[in-house]
Amino acid sequence: MITQFLEHENLTETARTLERESGFYFNMRFFEDLVHNGAFDEAEEYVDGFTDLHENSFSTKIYFELRKQKFLETLEDGERCRALTMLMQEFRDFAPYNRSLCGEAAALLTVDDFRHHQSLAGHGDVNEARRSVMNDIRRCLHANPVFQGKLQPPNI
């Protein structure tokens, strides 16, 4: 009821902060909008209120998909220095799970179009890729025990 009231009063940022800080309700529509609009840092910040990267394999996958898409879009924009920084800072969290990940991602820095890499050939345009990433993340959210009972607004 509180978040509904806050939204009614156009205090949407306050409503999202309350959701994130309480961990009571995960607003899927808000999260999807962040991903579809390419606001990956904000999407990750919102998820932080409910889980962390190492909580379980589903949580790890959610963080990985957000960072991977952000990395690929940075490459697509031609920002190789920024992509390298992301690789060194944001992907090292995944090293314990996949030792070759950083090497594979670093190889993408050397090609003109990452879609020439066999595993990314079907990546598609930005909007299509974001929809695909969101579909993968949605499956992880629904399967993740941390989010059980938090994906639907409470019945009042």
C-alpha positions in Angstrom: 0.0 0.0 0.0 2.9 2.3 0.8 4.5 1.9 -2.6 1.1 2.4 -4.3 0.6 5.6 -2.4 4.0 6.8 -3.3 3.4 6.1 -7.0 0.0 7.8 -6.8 1.8 10.9 -5.4 4.4 10.8 -8.2 7.1 9.8 -5.7 8.2 6.9 -7.9 11.9 7.1 -7.0 11.0 6.9 -3.3 8.8 3.9 -4.1 11.7 2.1 -5.9 14.0 3.0 -3.1 11.6 1.5 -0.5 11.3 -1.7 -2.6 15.0 -2.0 -3.0 15.8 -1.2 0.7 13.1 -3.4 2.2 13.6 -6.3 -0.3 9.8 -6.9 0.1 8.7 -6.5 -3.5 10.7 -6.7 -6.7 9.0 -4.4 -9.3 9.5 -6.4 -12.5 8.0 -3.7 -14.7 10.4 -1.1 -13.4 13.4 -3.5 -13.7 12.4 -4.4 -17.3 12.2 -0.8 -18.2 15.8 -0.2 -16.9 17.1 -3.1 -19.0 15.2 -2.2 -22.1 16.5 1.4 -21.8 20.1 0.3 -21.3 20.3 1.5 -17.7 22.4 -1.5 -16.6 24.1 0.1 -13.7 20.7 1.2 -12.3 19.3 -2.3 -12.9 22.2 -3.8 -11.0 21.7 -1.4 -8.2 18.0 -2.3 -8.0 18.9 -6.1 -7.9 21.4 -5.4 -5.1 18.5 -4.7 -2.8 17.4 -8.3 -3.1 20.5 -10.5 -3.7 24.2 -10.3 -4.3 26.3 -11.7 -7.0 27.5 -14.8 -5.1 24.2 -15.7 -3.4 23.4 -18.5 -5.8 23.9 -19.5 -9.4 20.7 -17.7 -10.5 21.8 -14.4 -8.9 25.3 -14.8 -10.5 23.6 -15.3 -13.9 21.5 -12.2 -13.5 24.6 -10.0 -12.7 26.5 -11.7 -15.5 23.8 -11.0 -18.1 23.5 -7.3 -17.1 27.3 -6.8 -17.3 27.8 -8.8 -20.5 25.1 -6.7 -22.3 26.6 -3.5 -21.0 30.1 -4.7 -22.2 28.8 -5.6 -25.6 27.0 -2.3 -26.1 30.2 -0.5 -25.0 32.1 -2.4 -27.7 29.4 -1.7 -30.2 29.7 2.1 -29.4 33.4 1.8 -30.2 34.5 2.6 -26.6 37.3 0.0 -26.4 39.1 1.8 -23.5 35.9 1.8 -21.4 35.2 -1.8 -22.4 38.7 -2.8 -21.2 38.1 -1.0 -17.9 34.9 -2.9 -17.5 36.6 -6.1 -18.3 39.3 -5.5 -15.6 36.9 -4.2 -12.9 33.5 -5.8 -13.5 34.2 -9.2 -14.9 36.8 -10.3 -12.4 33.9 -11.1 -10.1 33.1 -14.0 -12.4 36.6 -15.4 -12.6 36.0 -18.1 -9.9 33.1 -19.4 -12.0 34.7 -19.3 -15.4 38.5 -18.9 -15.7 38.5 -18.4 -19.4 35.8 -15.7 -19.4 38.1 -12.7 -19.2 40.3 -14.0 -22.0 37.4 -14.6 -24.2 36.0 -11.1 -23.5 39.4 -9.6 -24.1 39.6 -11.2 -27.5 36.4 -9.3 -28.4 38.4 -6.1 -27.9 40.5 -6.9 -30.9 37.7 -7.4 -33.5 35.8 -4.8 -35.4 32.4 -6.4 -34.9 32.0 -8.8 -32.0 29.2 -10.5 -33.9 31.9 -12.2 -36.0 32.6 -14.3 -32.9 30.8 -17.6 -33.3 29.0 -17.4 -29.9 27.7 -13.9 -30.6 26.8 -14.3 -34.3 23.0 -14.1 -33.5 23.3 -11.2 -31.1 21.1 -8.9 -33.2 20.5 -5.2 -32.8 20.5 -3.5 -29.4 16.8 -3.6 -28.8 16.6 -7.3 -29.8 19.6 -8.1 -27.6 18.1 -6.3 -24.6 14.8 -8.2 -25.0 16.7 -11.5 -25.2 18.8 -10.6 -22.1 15.7 -9.6 -20.2 14.0 -13.0 -21.1 17.1 -14.8 -19.7 17.1 -12.7 -16.6 13.3 -13.1 -16.1 13.8 -16.9 -16.1 16.5 -16.6 -13.5 14.4 -14.3 -11.3 11.5 -16.8 -11.4 13.8 -19.7 -10.6 15.8 -17.9 -7.9 14.6 -18.9 -4.4 15.6 -15.4 -3.2 12.8 -13.9 -5.3 10.1 -16.3 -4.4 7.0 -14.4 -3.2 8.6 -11.0 -4.2 7.7 -10.9 -7.9 4.0 -10.1 -7.4 2.7 -7.2 -5.5 1.3 -8.2 -2.1 -2.4 -8.8 -1.9 -4.0 -6.3 0.4 
